[in-house]
Amino acid sequence: MSDDRTHVQEFFSARAADWDSRFPDDGPAYAAAVAELGLHEGDRVLDAGCGTGRALPPLRAAVGPSGVVVGADLTPAMLAAAVRAGRDRDGRLLLADVAALPLRSRSLDAVFGAGLISHLPDPAENLRELARVVRPGGVLALFHPIGRAALAARQGRRISEEDLRAEPNLRPLLAGSGWRMTSYADEEARFLALAVREG
């Protein structure tokens, strides 16, 4: 599914107020996915498409007080929900499009993207922009708190071979965008693909 900027904003604006209450049990899955990034004290990390900021507390815990955590999202209502939840204490919130991030090149150690890739209007170009802001050897995590089949069932549709998150589609997409996939898991309880920024 590929959506333009306005559609993405409308979709998430309509759902921002009750987003966290719709998915109250996702916290442990976010924490486990963040742990797999292998972050260290003092690292700099971006939560791309951060929504209500559910990944910000585990990201802050991983990089410690000396690290930098930034949450960027296109939808003001989602960022407002993150502030109401107090998650702005764990990272700096930016109203920004991942297609054109207001960040210096090679300034980050990692990017975390939960439920992100299916909402990118130009996945290859947008993944290149994420690669731009990450140092060589830095890490990208593409995550969803349930697997592709479970998500499709929740949405009342069948899993599709065209899904960008299918490994045969995602691996070359990442490779063409400056990333090398290092692990891939599509299980009932989560989807997580990890990639390293090529030099």
PyMOL commands that set and color helices and strands:
alter all, ss='L'
color gray80, all
select helices_A, chain A and resi 5-13+19-22+27-35+56-63+76-84+87-89+117-119+123-132+148-154+167-175
alter helices_A, ss='H'
color red, helices_A
select strands_A, chain A and resi 44-48+68-73+92-95+108-114+134-144+179-187+190-197
alter strands_A, ss='S'
color yellow, strands_A
deselect
rebuild
show_as cartoon
